[in-house]
Amino acid sequence: MIALTIAPNFRDVGPLPTMDGGTLRSGMLFRSEALLDPAPRDAEQIRQCGIRLVFDLRSSGETVRAPNRFWAGEGIEHHNLDLLSGFPRDTNLWAGLRAKPTRADGEALMHALYAGMPRAALSYLPRLFDGAAQGGLPMLVHCTAGKDRTGFMVAVLLAALGVERGAIDADYMASAGRMTDVAREATRQMTASHAGREVGDDVIEGLLGVSPSYLAASFAAIDTDFGGTDAFLARVGLDPPRRAALQSLLIE
Protein backbone atom coordinates (compact mmCIF):
# COMPACT_ATOMS: atom_id res chain seq x y z
CA MET A 1 0.00 0.00 0.00
CA ILE A 2 1.22 3.48 -0.91
CA ALA A 3 0.15 6.28 1.42
CA LEU A 4 0.95 9.78 0.18
CA THR A 5 0.51 12.68 2.57
CA ILE A 6 -0.72 15.07 -0.13
CA ALA A 7 -2.73 12.56 -2.16
CA PRO A 8 -4.83 10.06 -0.20
CA ASN A 9 -6.55 8.97 -3.43
CA PHE A 10 -3.29 7.87 -5.07
CA ARG A 11 -3.27 4.12 -5.43
CA ASP A 12 -2.15 1.11 -7.42
CA VAL A 13 -5.28 -0.22 -9.13
CA GLY A 14 -4.04 -3.83 -9.18
CA PRO A 15 -4.33 -6.61 -8.34
CA LEU A 16 -7.91 -7.17 -9.50
CA PRO A 17 -9.52 -10.41 -10.73
CA THR A 18 -10.63 -10.86 -14.31
CA MET A 19 -13.66 -12.82 -15.47
CA ASP A 20 -11.50 -15.58 -16.99
CA GLY A 21 -9.41 -16.20 -13.89
CA GLY A 22 -6.54 -13.80 -14.55
CA THR A 23 -5.31 -10.90 -12.43
CA LEU A 24 -4.51 -7.30 -13.24
CA ARG A 25 -0.81 -6.91 -12.51
CA SER A 26 0.19 -4.71 -9.61
CA GLY A 27 2.43 -1.76 -10.30
CA MET A 28 1.17 -1.19 -13.85
CA LEU A 29 -1.82 1.14 -13.49
CA PHE A 30 -2.08 3.95 -10.96
CA ARG A 31 -4.82 6.51 -10.35
CA SER A 32 -4.82 9.68 -8.31
CA GLU A 33 -5.93 13.21 -7.70
CA ALA A 34 -3.60 15.90 -9.08
CA LEU A 35 -0.03 15.56 -7.76
CA LEU A 36 1.23 19.10 -7.99
CA ASP A 37 3.92 19.71 -5.38
CA PRO A 38 4.69 16.55 -3.40
CA ALA A 39 6.87 16.77 -0.34
CA PRO A 40 10.25 14.98 -0.59
CA ARG A 41 8.98 11.78 1.08
CA ASP A 42 5.92 11.65 -1.17
CA ALA A 43 8.01 12.42 -4.25
CA GLU A 44 10.35 9.54 -3.46
CA GLN A 45 7.45 7.11 -3.08
CA ILE A 46 6.07 8.26 -6.42
CA ARG A 47 9.45 7.77 -8.10
CA GLN A 48 9.64 4.23 -6.76
CA CYS A 49 6.45 3.41 -8.69
CA GLY A 50 8.42 3.86 -11.92
CA ILE A 51 5.62 5.74 -13.69
CA ARG A 52 6.49 6.39 -17.34
CA LEU A 53 3.34 8.01 -18.69
CA VAL A 54 0.76 10.36 -17.15
CA PHE A 55 -2.69 11.23 -18.45
CA ASP A 56 -4.15 14.38 -16.90
CA LEU A 57 -7.92 14.58 -17.46
CA ARG A 58 -8.35 18.12 -16.14
CA SER A 59 -9.67 21.03 -18.15
CA SER A 60 -7.42 23.70 -19.61
CA GLY A 61 -8.62 26.10 -16.92
CA GLU A 62 -7.66 23.67 -14.19
CA THR A 63 -4.21 23.04 -15.62
CA VAL A 64 -3.57 26.77 -15.98
CA ARG A 65 -4.51 27.36 -12.33
CA ALA A 66 -2.53 24.35 -11.12
CA PRO A 67 0.15 23.27 -13.63
CA ASN A 68 1.65 19.78 -13.60
CA ARG A 69 5.14 21.03 -12.79
CA PHE A 70 6.13 17.93 -10.84
CA TRP A 71 5.86 15.57 -13.81
CA ALA A 72 7.52 18.04 -16.14
CA GLY A 73 10.36 18.40 -13.66
CA GLU A 74 10.73 14.62 -13.47
CA GLY A 75 10.96 14.36 -17.25
CA ILE A 76 7.90 12.09 -17.36
CA GLU A 77 5.80 12.08 -20.52
CA HIS A 78 2.42 13.55 -19.69
CA HIS A 79 -0.64 14.38 -21.79
CA ASN A 80 -3.69 16.47 -21.07
CA LEU A 81 -7.01 14.89 -22.11
CA ASP A 82 -9.64 17.51 -21.31
CA LEU A 83 -12.55 15.12 -20.87
CA LEU A 84 -15.10 17.83 -20.09
CA SER A 85 -14.40 19.48 -23.45
CA GLY A 86 -15.90 16.40 -25.09
CA PHE A 87 -19.38 17.35 -23.89
CA PRO A 88 -21.55 19.18 -26.45
CA ARG A 89 -21.42 22.94 -26.07
CA ASP A 90 -25.15 23.09 -25.36
CA THR A 91 -24.91 20.59 -22.50
CA ASN A 92 -26.48 22.20 -19.44
CA LEU A 93 -25.15 20.07 -16.60
CA TRP A 94 -25.11 22.97 -14.18
CA ALA A 95 -28.65 24.30 -14.68
CA GLY A 96 -29.95 22.65 -11.51
CA LEU A 97 -27.43 24.54 -9.38
CA ARG A 98 -28.41 28.02 -10.54
CA ALA A 99 -31.51 28.55 -8.38
CA LYS A 100 -31.52 27.22 -4.81
CA PRO A 101 -29.42 24.09 -5.15
CA THR A 102 -29.67 21.19 -2.73
CA ARG A 103 -27.56 18.09 -2.28
CA ALA A 104 -30.10 16.23 -4.43
CA ASP A 105 -29.42 18.71 -7.25
CA GLY A 106 -25.72 17.99 -6.92
CA GLU A 107 -26.32 14.27 -7.09
CA ALA A 108 -28.55 14.72 -10.16
CA LEU A 109 -25.70 16.62 -11.81
CA MET A 110 -23.37 13.73 -11.06
CA HIS A 111 -25.70 11.21 -12.70
CA ALA A 112 -25.92 13.42 -15.80
CA LEU A 113 -22.14 13.87 -15.84
CA TYR A 114 -21.48 10.14 -15.72
CA ALA A 115 -24.15 9.40 -18.34
CA GLY A 116 -22.46 11.86 -20.69
CA MET A 117 -18.87 10.72 -20.18
CA PRO A 118 -18.88 7.75 -22.59
CA ARG A 119 -19.66 9.99 -25.57
CA ALA A 120 -17.38 12.76 -24.28
CA ALA A 121 -14.50 10.27 -24.06
CA LEU A 122 -14.74 8.91 -27.62
CA SER A 123 -11.76 10.88 -28.92
CA TYR A 124 -9.70 10.42 -25.75
CA LEU A 125 -9.93 6.72 -24.97
CA PRO A 126 -7.86 5.69 -28.03
CA ARG A 127 -4.97 7.79 -26.71
CA LEU A 128 -5.26 6.13 -23.31
CA PHE A 129 -5.28 2.64 -24.81
CA ASP A 130 -2.46 3.46 -27.23
CA GLY A 131 -0.34 4.86 -24.42
CA ALA A 132 -0.56 1.58 -22.51
CA ALA A 133 -0.10 -0.59 -25.59
CA GLN A 134 2.95 1.32 -26.82
CA GLY A 135 5.04 0.84 -23.72
CA GLY A 136 3.69 3.58 -21.48
CA LEU A 137 3.62 1.37 -18.42
CA PRO A 138 3.52 1.88 -15.51
CA MET A 139 0.89 4.54 -16.21
CA LEU A 140 -0.94 7.11 -14.08
CA VAL A 141 -4.41 8.51 -14.79
CA HIS A 142 -5.54 11.51 -12.76
CA CYS A 143 -7.82 14.53 -12.67
CA THR A 144 -8.34 17.04 -9.86
CA ALA A 145 -9.95 14.81 -7.21
CA GLY A 146 -9.23 11.47 -8.87
CA LYS A 147 -12.76 10.09 -8.59
CA ASP A 148 -15.10 11.11 -11.47
CA ARG A 149 -13.21 11.60 -14.73
CA THR A 150 -10.47 9.31 -13.48
CA GLY A 151 -13.03 6.86 -12.12
CA PHE A 152 -14.78 6.61 -15.49
CA MET A 153 -11.65 6.27 -17.64
CA VAL A 154 -10.09 3.69 -15.33
CA ALA A 155 -13.38 1.75 -15.20
CA VAL A 156 -13.51 1.53 -19.01
CA LEU A 157 -9.89 0.42 -19.16
CA LEU A 158 -10.58 -2.26 -16.56
CA ALA A 159 -13.65 -3.40 -18.50
CA ALA A 160 -11.48 -3.67 -21.63
CA LEU A 161 -9.09 -5.88 -19.68
CA GLY A 162 -11.92 -8.17 -18.63
CA VAL A 163 -11.85 -7.25 -14.93
CA GLU A 164 -14.91 -8.44 -13.02
CA ARG A 165 -17.59 -5.78 -12.75
CA GLY A 166 -17.73 -6.12 -8.97
CA ALA A 167 -13.99 -5.42 -8.80
CA ILE A 168 -14.40 -2.39 -11.08
CA ASP A 169 -17.08 -1.02 -8.78
CA ALA A 170 -14.97 -1.71 -5.68
CA ASP A 171 -12.00 0.15 -7.13
CA TYR A 172 -14.26 3.09 -7.98
CA MET A 173 -15.81 3.15 -4.51
CA ALA A 174 -12.36 3.11 -2.88
CA SER A 175 -12.24 6.88 -3.52
CA ALA A 176 -14.89 7.44 -0.84
CA GLY A 177 -13.64 9.61 1.99
CA ARG A 178 -10.31 10.41 0.32
CA MET A 179 -10.98 13.99 -0.74
CA THR A 180 -8.42 16.62 0.21
CA ASP A 181 -9.04 20.27 1.06
CA VAL A 182 -7.39 21.13 -2.26
CA ALA A 183 -9.88 18.97 -4.17
CA ARG A 184 -12.75 20.39 -2.13
CA GLU A 185 -11.74 23.99 -2.88
CA ALA A 186 -11.20 23.22 -6.57
CA THR A 187 -14.69 21.71 -6.72
CA ARG A 188 -16.12 24.77 -5.01
CA GLN A 189 -14.42 27.11 -7.50
CA MET A 190 -15.46 25.05 -10.54
CA THR A 191 -19.05 24.85 -9.32
CA ALA A 192 -19.26 28.59 -8.68
CA SER A 193 -17.84 29.30 -12.13
CA HIS A 194 -20.30 27.08 -13.99
CA ALA A 195 -23.35 27.70 -11.80
CA GLY A 196 -22.78 31.43 -11.53
CA ARG A 197 -23.17 31.35 -7.76
CA GLU A 198 -21.69 29.97 -4.57
CA VAL A 199 -23.31 26.76 -3.36
CA GLY A 200 -23.60 25.34 0.14
CA ASP A 201 -21.37 22.78 1.79
CA ASP A 202 -24.07 20.13 1.47
CA VAL A 203 -24.00 20.50 -2.32
CA ILE A 204 -20.21 20.38 -2.40
CA GLU A 205 -20.19 17.21 -0.30
CA GLY A 206 -22.71 15.68 -2.71
CA LEU A 207 -20.44 16.52 -5.63
CA LEU A 208 -17.42 15.08 -3.83
CA GLY A 209 -19.13 11.78 -3.03
CA VAL A 210 -19.04 8.49 -4.91
CA SER A 211 -21.99 6.20 -5.50
CA PRO A 212 -22.38 2.91 -7.38
CA SER A 213 -25.28 4.56 -9.20
CA TYR A 214 -22.94 7.18 -10.71
CA LEU A 215 -20.70 4.65 -12.44
CA ALA A 216 -23.76 2.57 -13.31
CA ALA A 217 -25.07 5.60 -15.24
CA SER A 218 -21.97 5.46 -17.44
CA PHE A 219 -22.33 1.78 -18.22
CA ALA A 220 -26.08 2.19 -18.81
CA ALA A 221 -25.29 4.91 -21.36
CA ILE A 222 -22.73 2.61 -23.00
CA ASP A 223 -25.41 -0.09 -23.30
CA THR A 224 -28.11 2.27 -24.57
CA ASP A 225 -26.08 4.49 -26.91
CA PHE A 226 -23.47 2.05 -28.20
CA GLY A 227 -24.94 -1.43 -27.83
CA GLY A 228 -22.78 -2.61 -24.96
CA THR A 229 -19.19 -2.53 -23.76
CA ASP A 230 -17.72 -4.60 -26.60
CA ALA A 231 -19.33 -2.39 -29.24
CA PHE A 232 -18.22 0.74 -27.38
CA LEU A 233 -14.63 -0.49 -27.21
CA ALA A 234 -14.70 -1.30 -30.93
CA ARG A 235 -15.99 2.24 -31.56
CA VAL A 236 -12.87 3.67 -29.91
CA GLY A 237 -10.58 1.39 -31.90
CA LEU A 238 -10.07 -1.45 -29.47
CA ASP A 239 -10.97 -4.43 -31.66
CA PRO A 240 -10.46 -8.00 -30.35
CA PRO A 241 -6.80 -8.34 -31.50
CA ARG A 242 -5.78 -5.01 -29.97
CA ARG A 243 -7.76 -5.81 -26.84
CA ALA A 244 -5.95 -9.15 -26.50
CA ALA A 245 -2.60 -7.39 -26.94
CA LEU A 246 -3.46 -4.92 -24.20
CA GLN A 247 -4.54 -7.73 -21.91
CA SER A 248 -1.25 -9.53 -22.49
CA LEU A 249 0.58 -6.50 -21.08
CA LEU A 250 -1.55 -5.97 -18.00
CA ILE A 251 -3.06 -9.33 -17.08
CA GLU A 252 -1.23 -12.31 -15.61
Secondary structure as a PSIPRED ss2 file (coil, helix, strand):
# PSIPRED VFORMAT (PSIPRED V4.0)

   1 M C   1.000  0.000  0.000
   2 I C   1.000  0.000  0.000
   3 A C   1.000  0.000  0.000
   4 L C   1.000  0.000  0.000
   5 T C   1.000  0.000  0.000
   6 I C   1.000  0.000  0.000
   7 A C   1.000  0.000  0.000
   8 P C   1.000  0.000  0.000
   9 N C   1.000  0.000  0.000
  10 F C   1.000  0.000  0.000
  11 R E   0.000  0.000  1.000
  12 D E   0.000  0.000  1.000
  13 V C   1.000  0.000  0.000
  14 G C   1.000  0.000  0.000
  15 P C   1.000  0.000  0.000
  16 L C   1.000  0.000  0.000
  17 P E   0.000  0.000  1.000
  18 T E   0.000  0.000  1.000
  19 M C   1.000  0.000  0.000
  20 D C   1.000  0.000  0.000
  21 G C   1.000  0.000  0.000
  22 G C   1.000  0.000  0.000
  23 T E   0.000  0.000  1.000
  24 L E   0.000  0.000  1.000
  25 R C   1.000  0.000  0.000
  26 S C   1.000  0.000  0.000
  27 G C   1.000  0.000  0.000
  28 M C   1.000  0.000  0.000
  29 L E   0.000  0.000  1.000
  30 F E   0.000  0.000  1.000
  31 R E   0.000  0.000  1.000
  32 S E   0.000  0.000  1.000
  33 E C   1.000  0.000  0.000
  34 A C   1.000  0.000  0.000
  35 L C   1.000  0.000  0.000
  36 L C   1.000  0.000  0.000
  37 D C   1.000  0.000  0.000
  38 P C   1.000  0.000  0.000
  39 A C   1.000  0.000  0.000
  40 P H   0.000  1.000  0.000
  41 R H   0.000  1.000  0.000
  42 D H   0.000  1.000  0.000
  43 A H   0.000  1.000  0.000
  44 E H   0.000  1.000  0.000
  45 Q H   0.000  1.000  0.000
  46 I H   0.000  1.000  0.000
  47 R H   0.000  1.000  0.000
  48 Q H   0.000  1.000  0.000
  49 C C   1.000  0.000  0.000
  50 G C   1.000  0.000  0.000
  51 I C   1.000  0.000  0.000
  52 R C   1.000  0.000  0.000
  53 L E   0.000  0.000  1.000
  54 V E   0.000  0.000  1.000
  55 F E   0.000  0.000  1.000
  56 D E   0.000  0.000  1.000
  57 L C   1.000  0.000  0.000
  58 R C   1.000  0.000  0.000
  59 S C   1.000  0.000  0.000
  60 S H   0.000  1.000  0.000
  61 G H   0.000  1.000  0.000
  62 E H   0.000  1.000  0.000
  63 T H   0.000  1.000  0.000
  64 V H   0.000  1.000  0.000
  65 R H   0.000  1.000  0.000
  66 A C   1.000  0.000  0.000
  67 P C   1.000  0.000  0.000
  68 N C   1.000  0.000  0.000
  69 R H   0.000  1.000  0.000
  70 F H   0.000  1.000  0.000
  71 W H   0.000  1.000  0.000
  72 A H   0.000  1.000  0.000
  73 G H   0.000  1.000  0.000
  74 E H   0.000  1.000  0.000
  75 G C   1.000  0.000  0.000
  76 I C   1.000  0.000  0.000
  77 E E   0.000  0.000  1.000
  78 H E   0.000  0.000  1.000
  79 H E   0.000  0.000  1.000
  80 N E   0.000  0.000  1.000
  81 L C   1.000  0.000  0.000
  82 D C   1.000  0.000  0.000
  83 L H   0.000  1.000  0.000
  84 L H   0.000  1.000  0.000
  85 S H   0.000  1.000  0.000
  86 G H   0.000  1.000  0.000
  87 F C   1.000  0.000  0.000
  88 P C   1.000  0.000  0.000
  89 R C   1.000  0.000  0.000
  90 D C   1.000  0.000  0.000
  91 T C   1.000  0.000  0.000
  92 N C   1.000  0.000  0.000
  93 L C   1.000  0.000  0.000
  94 W C   1.000  0.000  0.000
  95 A H   0.000  1.000  0.000
  96 G H   0.000  1.000  0.000
  97 L H   0.000  1.000  0.000
  98 R C   1.000  0.000  0.000
  99 A C   1.000  0.000  0.000
 100 K C   1.000  0.000  0.000
 101 P C   1.000  0.000  0.000
 102 T C   1.000  0.000  0.000
 103 R H   0.000  1.000  0.000
 104 A H   0.000  1.000  0.000
 105 D H   0.000  1.000  0.000
 106 G H   0.000  1.000  0.000
 107 E H   0.000  1.000  0.000
 108 A H   0.000  1.000  0.000
 109 L H   0.000  1.000  0.000
 110 M H   0.000  1.000  0.000
 111 H H   0.000  1.000  0.000
 112 A H   0.000  1.000  0.000
 113 L H   0.000  1.000  0.000
 114 Y H   0.000  1.000  0.000
 115 A H   0.000  1.000  0.000
 116 G H   0.000  1.000  0.000
 117 M H   0.000  1.000  0.000
 118 P H   0.000  1.000  0.000
 119 R H   0.000  1.000  0.000
 120 A H   0.000  1.000  0.000
 121 A C   1.000  0.000  0.000
 122 L C   1.000  0.000  0.000
 123 S C   1.000  0.000  0.000
 124 Y C   1.000  0.000  0.000
 125 L H   0.000  1.000  0.000
 126 P H   0.000  1.000  0.000
 127 R H   0.000  1.000  0.000
 128 L H   0.000  1.000  0.000
 129 F H   0.000  1.000  0.000
 130 D H   0.000  1.000  0.000
 131 G H   0.000  1.000  0.000
 132 A H   0.000  1.000  0.000
 133 A H   0.000  1.000  0.000
 134 Q C   1.000  0.000  0.000
 135 G C   1.000  0.000  0.000
 136 G C   1.000  0.000  0.000
 137 L C   1.000  0.000  0.000
 138 P C   1.000  0.000  0.000
 139 M E   0.000  0.000  1.000
 140 L E   0.000  0.000  1.000
 141 V E   0.000  0.000  1.000
 142 H E   0.000  0.000  1.000
 143 C C   1.000  0.000  0.000
 144 T C   1.000  0.000  0.000
 145 A C   1.000  0.000  0.000
 146 G C   1.000  0.000  0.000
 147 K C   1.000  0.000  0.000
 148 D C   1.000  0.000  0.000
 149 R H   0.000  1.000  0.000
 150 T H   0.000  1.000  0.000
 151 G H   0.000  1.000  0.000
 152 F H   0.000  1.000  0.000
 153 M H   0.000  1.000  0.000
 154 V H   0.000  1.000  0.000
 155 A H   0.000  1.000  0.000
 156 V H   0.000  1.000  0.000
 157 L H   0.000  1.000  0.000
 158 L H   0.000  1.000  0.000
 159 A H   0.000  1.000  0.000
 160 A H   0.000  1.000  0.000
 161 L C   1.000  0.000  0.000
 162 G C   1.000  0.000  0.000
 163 V E   0.000  0.000  1.000
 164 E C   1.000  0.000  0.000
 165 R H   0.000  1.000  0.000
 166 G H   0.000  1.000  0.000
 167 A H   0.000  1.000  0.000
 168 I H   0.000  1.000  0.000
 169 D H   0.000  1.000  0.000
 170 A H   0.000  1.000  0.000
 171 D H   0.000  1.000  0.000
 172 Y H   0.000  1.000  0.000
 173 M H   0.000  1.000  0.000
 174 A C   1.000  0.000  0.000
 175 S C   1.000  0.000  0.000
 176 A C   1.000  0.000  0.000
 177 G C   1.000  0.000  0.000
 178 R C   1.000  0.000  0.000
 179 M C   1.000  0.000  0.000
 180 T C   1.000  0.000  0.000
 181 D H   0.000  1.000  0.000
 182 V H   0.000  1.000  0.000
 183 A H   0.000  1.000  0.000
 184 R H   0.000  1.000  0.000
 185 E H   0.000  1.000  0.000
 186 A H   0.000  1.000  0.000
 187 T H   0.000  1.000  0.000
 188 R H   0.000  1.000  0.000
 189 Q H   0.000  1.000  0.000
 190 M H   0.000  1.000  0.000
 191 T H   0.000  1.000  0.000
 192 A H   0.000  1.000  0.000
 193 S H   0.000  1.000  0.000
 194 H H   0.000  1.000  0.000
 195 A H   0.000  1.000  0.000
 196 G C   1.000  0.000  0.000
 197 R C   1.000  0.000  0.000
 198 E C   1.000  0.000  0.000
 199 V C   1.000  0.000  0.000
 200 G C   1.000  0.000  0.000
 201 D H   0.000  1.000  0.000
 202 D H   0.000  1.000  0.000
 203 V H   0.000  1.000  0.000
 204 I H   0.000  1.000  0.000
 205 E H   0.000  1.000  0.000
 206 G H   0.000  1.000  0.000
 207 L H   0.000  1.000  0.000
 208 L H   0.000  1.000  0.000
 209 G C   1.000  0.000  0.000
 210 V C   1.000  0.000  0.000
 211 S C   1.000  0.000  0.000
 212 P H   0.000  1.000  0.000
 213 S H   0.000  1.000  0.000
 214 Y H   0.000  1.000  0.000
 215 L H   0.000  1.000  0.000
 216 A H   0.000  1.000  0.000
 217 A H   0.000  1.000  0.000
 218 S H   0.000  1.000  0.000
 219 F H   0.000  1.000  0.000
 220 A H   0.000  1.000  0.000
 221 A H   0.000  1.000  0.000
 222 I H   0.000  1.000  0.000
 223 D H   0.000  1.000  0.000
 224 T H   0.000  1.000  0.000
 225 D H   0.000  1.000  0.000
 226 F H   0.000  1.000  0.000
 227 G C   1.000  0.000  0.000
 228 G C   1.000  0.000  0.000
 229 T H   0.000  1.000  0.000
 230 D H   0.000  1.000  0.000
 231 A H   0.000  1.000  0.000
 232 F H   0.000  1.000  0.000
 233 L H   0.000  1.000  0.000
 234 A H   0.000  1.000  0.000
 235 R H   0.000  1.000  0.000
 236 V C   1.000  0.000  0.000
 237 G C   1.000  0.000  0.000
 238 L C   1.000  0.000  0.000
 239 D C   1.000  0.000  0.000
 240 P H   0.000  1.000  0.000
 241 P H   0.000  1.000  0.000
 242 R H   0.000  1.000  0.000
 243 R H   0.000  1.000  0.000
 244 A H   0.000  1.000  0.000
 245 A H   0.000  1.000  0.000
 246 L H   0.000  1.000  0.000
 247 Q H   0.000  1.000  0.000
 248 S H   0.000  1.000  0.000
 249 L H   0.000  1.000  0.000
 250 L H   0.000  1.000  0.000
 251 I E   0.000  0.000  1.000
 252 E C   1.000  0.000  0.000
